[in-house]
């Protein structure tokens, strides 16, 4: 989906800037904005993942920095 939006934004910018079509330029800007927003809204992958067996638990400790 993002690849299609990027192609559409390139086409819109190219036709809008060279041909002077405002509608193409608006389409290019809009599709670029939507693609960029979708990319930024993705959640980052987890740093660590492990499946726990029944009865297992996790202990998280926070240490204060020295000073």
C-alpha positions as a Markdown table, in Angstrom:
| # | Residue | x | y | z |
|---|---|---|---|---|
| 1 | Unk | 0.0 | 0.0 | 0.0 |
| 2 | Unk | 2.8 | 2.4 | 0.9 |
| 3 | Unk | 4.6 | 1.6 | -2.4 |
| 4 | Unk | 1.5 | 2.5 | -4.3 |
| 5 | Unk | 1.2 | 5.8 | -2.4 |
| 6 | Unk | 4.8 | 6.6 | -3.1 |
| 7 | Unk | 4.5 | 6.0 | -6.8 |
| 8 | Unk | 1.3 | 8.1 | -6.9 |
| 9 | Unk | 3.1 | 10.9 | -5.1 |
| 10 | Unk | 6.0 | 10.8 | -7.5 |
| 11 | Unk | 3.7 | 10.9 | -10.5 |
| 12 | Unk | 1.7 | 13.7 | -8.9 |
| 13 | Unk | 4.8 | 15.8 | -8.2 |
| 14 | Unk | 6.2 | 15.2 | -11.7 |
| 15 | Unk | 3.0 | 16.1 | -13.5 |
| 16 | Unk | 2.1 | 18.9 | -11.2 |
| 17 | Unk | 5.5 | 20.6 | -11.4 |
| 18 | Unk | 6.3 | 20.1 | -15.1 |
| 19 | Unk | 2.8 | 20.2 | -16.5 |
| 20 | Unk | 1.5 | 22.9 | -14.1 |
| 21 | Unk | -1.6 | 20.8 | -13.2 |
| 22 | Unk | -2.7 | 21.9 | -9.7 |
| 23 | Unk | -4.8 | 18.8 | -9.3 |
| 24 | Unk | -1.8 | 16.5 | -9.9 |
| 25 | Unk | 0.3 | 18.5 | -7.5 |
| 26 | Unk | -2.4 | 18.3 | -4.8 |
| 27 | Unk | -2.6 | 14.6 | -5.4 |
| 28 | Unk | 1.1 | 14.3 | -5.0 |
| 29 | Unk | 1.2 | 16.2 | -1.8 |
| 30 | Unk | -1.7 | 14.3 | -0.3 |
| 31 | Unk | -0.4 | 10.9 | -1.2 |
| 32 | Unk | 3.1 | 11.7 | 0.1 |
| 33 | Unk | 1.5 | 12.9 | 3.4 |
| 34 | Unk | -0.6 | 9.8 | 3.8 |
| 35 | Unk | 2.4 | 7.5 | 3.0 |
| 36 | Unk | 4.6 | 9.3 | 5.5 |
| 37 | Unk | 1.9 | 9.2 | 8.2 |
| 38 | Unk | 1.4 | 5.5 | 7.7 |
| 39 | Unk | 5.1 | 4.8 | 7.9 |
| 40 | Unk | 5.5 | 6.9 | 11.1 |
| 41 | Unk | 2.5 | 5.3 | 12.8 |
| 42 | Unk | 3.9 | 1.8 | 12.7 |
| 43 | Unk | 4.9 | 0.4 | 16.1 |
| 44 | Unk | 8.6 | -0.4 | 16.4 |
| 45 | Unk | 9.4 | -4.1 | 16.8 |
| 46 | Unk | 9.8 | -5.5 | 20.3 |
| 47 | Unk | 13.3 | -5.6 | 21.7 |
| 48 | Unk | 12.9 | -8.9 | 23.4 |
| 49 | Unk | 10.2 | -11.6 | 23.2 |
| 50 | Unk | 9.9 | -14.9 | 24.9 |
| 51 | Unk | 7.0 | -17.3 | 25.5 |
| 52 | Unk | 6.4 | -18.1 | 29.1 |
| 53 | Unk | 5.3 | -21.5 | 30.2 |
| 54 | Unk | 2.4 | -21.8 | 32.7 |
| 55 | Unk | 3.5 | -20.8 | 36.2 |
| 56 | Unk | 6.6 | -18.8 | 35.0 |
| 57 | Unk | 6.8 | -15.1 | 35.8 |
| 58 | Unk | 9.0 | -12.1 | 34.9 |
| 59 | Unk | 10.7 | -9.8 | 37.4 |
| 60 | Unk | 11.6 | -6.3 | 36.2 |
| 61 | Unk | 14.1 | -4.3 | 38.2 |
| 62 | Unk | 14.9 | -0.7 | 37.7 |
| 63 | Unk | 18.2 | 0.5 | 39.0 |
| 64 | Unk | 18.9 | 4.1 | 39.8 |
| 65 | Unk | 22.0 | 5.5 | 38.1 |
| 66 | Unk | 24.9 | 6.3 | 40.4 |
| 67 | Unk | 25.3 | 9.9 | 41.5 |
